Amino acid sequence: MEEDIKIIERALAACTDEYREQADTWKTLETKAQVAITIAGVFLAAVFAFTRDPGLHCSIQMFLGITLLALLLTLFCALWVLKVEEFDLPY
């Protein structure tokens, strides 16, 4: 009986450690996503500021369009990371 209790305690400790690890991972991902959103927002504003110039060369307009798509993809991925997920507690 005591051996069973020790096994259960070890399993609970392992689950608690794994939960703590996953929580740390989520905190790190959330922090990086917030930074990515901020930086992408700044560059997005810069892209829109540059596109106001009517005399832009076609290659520059194409480059700004590709940059805009990359920034929007970055924003989408960062917002996807911030999506709330439910997961069970280990105990």
C-alpha positions in Angstrom: 0.0 0.0 0.0 2.8 2.4 0.8 4.5 1.6 -2.5 1.3 2.6 -4.3 1.1 5.9 -2.5 4.7 6.6 -3.4 4.0 5.9 -7.0 1.0 8.1 -7.0 3.0 10.9 -5.3 5.7 10.6 -7.9 3.2 10.7 -10.7 1.5 13.8 -9.2 4.9 15.5 -8.9 5.7 14.7 -12.5 2.4 16.0 -13.7 2.8 19.2 -11.7 6.3 19.7 -13.1 5.0 19.2 -16.7 2.1 21.6 -16.0 4.6 24.2 -14.7 6.7 23.7 -17.8 3.8 24.1 -20.2 2.6 27.2 -18.3 6.1 28.7 -18.7 6.1 27.9 -22.4 2.7 29.6 -22.9 4.0 32.7 -21.0 7.0 32.9 -23.2 4.9 32.5 -26.4 2.5 35.1 -25.2 5.3 37.6 -24.5 6.9 37.0 -27.9 3.5 37.3 -29.7 2.9 40.7 -28.0 6.3 42.0 -29.1 5.7 40.7 -32.6 2.3 42.5 -32.8 3.9 45.7 -31.6 6.7 45.6 -34.1 4.5 44.6 -36.9 2.1 47.4 -36.1 5.0 50.0 -36.3 6.2 48.6 -39.7 2.6 48.4 -40.9 2.2 52.1 -40.2 5.5 52.8 -42.1 4.2 50.8 -45.1 1.0 52.9 -45.2 3.0 56.1 -44.9 5.2 55.1 -47.8 2.3 54.2 -50.0 0.8 57.7 -49.8 3.5 58.9 -52.2 1.8 58.8 -55.7 5.1 58.8 -57.6 6.4 55.4 -56.3 8.2 53.2 -58.8 6.4 49.9 -59.6 9.1 47.7 -58.1 8.9 49.7 -54.8 5.1 49.3 -54.8 5.5 45.6 -55.3 8.0 45.4 -52.5 5.7 47.3 -50.2 2.8 44.9 -51.1 4.9 41.9 -50.3 6.0 43.5 -47.1 2.4 44.2 -46.2 1.4 40.6 -46.8 4.3 39.4 -44.6 3.3 41.8 -41.8 -0.3 40.7 -42.0 0.8 37.1 -41.8 2.9 38.0 -38.8 -0.1 39.6 -37.1 -2.3 36.7 -37.9 0.2 34.2 -36.4 0.8 36.3 -33.3 -2.9 36.7 -32.7 -3.4 32.9 -33.2 -0.8 32.4 -30.4 -2.8 34.7 -28.1 -6.0 32.7 -28.6 -7.2 31.3 -25.3 -6.9 27.6 -24.9 -8.4 25.4 -22.2 -6.4 22.7 -20.6 -6.9 20.5 -17.6 -5.0 20.9 -14.3 -2.9 17.9 -13.5 -4.7 17.2 -10.2 
